[in-house]
Amino acid sequence: MQFARLSLIAAAVATLAACGQKAETKPAAEASALAEEVVKIASVAPLTGNIAHLGKDNESGVKLAADDLNAQNIVIDGKKIKFEVVSEDDQADPKVATQVAQRLVDQKVSAVIGHLNSGTTIPASKIYADAGIPQISPSSTNPAYTTQGFKTAYRDIANDVQQGTALGNFAVDSLKAKNIAVIDDRTAYGQGIADEFVKAAEAKGAKVVKREFTTNNATDFMAILTSIKGAKPDVIFYGGMDAQGGPLAKQMQKLGLQAKLLGADGLQSPEYIKLAGDAATGTYASSVGMPKDKMPGFKSFNDKYKAKYGEVQIYSPYSYDATMIVAEAMKRANSTDPAKYAGEIGKTNHNGVTGNIQFDAKGDIKDGAVTVYQVKDGGWVALETVGGNTPVAAPAPAEEKKQ
């Protein structure tokens, strides 16, 4: 009888020990002896179409993070974790995005890194929220994404209120703009960033002399630009992506428009410079986050990224950090079950590639940085940064005119 009682006690102690196991990193030989659990992390972005280069950049950041995590031999709840990336192409289409979201829910993914565009992220976020699956967007900036009240929605970049305000202030304070023309592509991102820019510029005393609209598939802007030319703006602000921004810059040059072209993060890519050619010179654009040379982990990240995927476009450092944030939350919760680890994401204090990341109550990054750049000598040169943990500043840019 005493032996039976001792056996029961021993079994109880063993059970409690198993339940109390913490997430850890083990040597490869020791980890290989454990049962393996495959944890699916979804990456969703346009992988086809005219901004596929940005979508693949997002996807590559997630894949690189998964590789780095798998090399750590992470053990959660007594099982060796293997992170597997499930990639989906939402074609930058809101309808397709919701179909993709439901498919990922059915596949029981543990987290979603995406989507790329605000117009796809916002409708998909409700599906993830209903399923209790955490979603971190590394690129969607429209404020509406995190104002829906979903406890599963996060972003690790600045939003359009922060970015649009910085751009409006820059246009008036640094570019001395008094008359401004605005073009947007009618997407949630393009219209949203344009609206925030207009608010800030008008608050500073600038006048919007022309506002025009296009689409995110357009390539001919001559009619719009001809109409704008007659209004004689100092600055033309474009709310949209690089695929349209490149042809827009070329057509501004062809028409002899002397106004400065200013855009946001959708424009600030290496691809824009390739598409615009010599018309890119002098273009201004903002991007979320610190300049790459000020990001604490960028050099190491870039060396690995370049070896596997080539040149960083815009958002891959943020998709990498987002993936790492998910893994850290799982480790803290000692579970890969979204129902158990999701609450840990809001407690994030992550020192990542892009800097320190913490979230506010809505799911927005705290003190998100915005940097303004200009194309000079065939590349983007940082001019000034607002926000972030280590703000940097540079003198106001010299006056330049498009030829």
HELIX and SHEET records of a PDB file:
HELIX    1   1 GLN A    2  CYS A   19  1                                  18    
HELIX    2   2 ALA A   28  SER A   32  1                                   5    
HELIX    3   3 ALA A   52  ASN A   70  1                                  19    
HELIX    4   4 PRO A   94  ASP A  106  1                                  13    
HELIX    5   5 SER A  118  ALA A  131  1                                  14    
HELIX    6   6 PRO A  143  THR A  146  5                                   4    
HELIX    7   7 ASP A  160  ASP A  173  1                                  14    
HELIX    8   8 ALA A  188  ALA A  203  1                                  16    
HELIX    9   9 MET A  222  LYS A  229  1                                   8    
HELIX   10  10 ASP A  242  LEU A  255  1                                  14    
HELIX   11  11 PRO A  270  ALA A  276  1                                   7    
HELIX   12  12 GLY A  277  ALA A  280  5                                   4    
HELIX   13  13 LYS A  292  LYS A  294  5                                   3    
HELIX   14  14 PHE A  298  TYR A  309  1                                  12    
HELIX   15  15 SER A  316  ALA A  333  1                                  18    
HELIX   16  16 PRO A  338  ILE A  345  1                                   8    
SHEET    1   A 7 GLU A  24  THR A  25  0                                        
SHEET    2   A 7 ILE A  74  ILE A  76 -1                                        
SHEET    3   A 7 LYS A  79  ASP A  89 -1                                        
SHEET    4   A 7 GLU A  36  ALA A  45  1                                        
SHEET    5   A 7 ALA A 111  GLY A 114  1                                        
SHEET    6   A 7 GLN A 135  SER A 137  1                                        
SHEET    7   A 7 ALA A 153  ARG A 155  1                                        
SHEET    1   B 7 LYS A 207  PHE A 213  0                                        
SHEET    2   B 7 ASN A 179  ASP A 184  1                                        
SHEET    3   B 7 VAL A 235  GLY A 239  1                                        
SHEET    4   B 7 LYS A 260  GLY A 263  1                                        
SHEET    5   B 7 TYR A 284  VAL A 288  1                                        
SHEET    6   B 7 VAL A 370  LYS A 376 -1                                        
SHEET    7   B 7 GLY A 379  VAL A 386 -1                                        
SHEET    1   C 2 HIS A 350  GLY A 352  0                                        
SHEET    2   C 2 GLY A 355  ILE A 357 -1                                        
END                                                                             
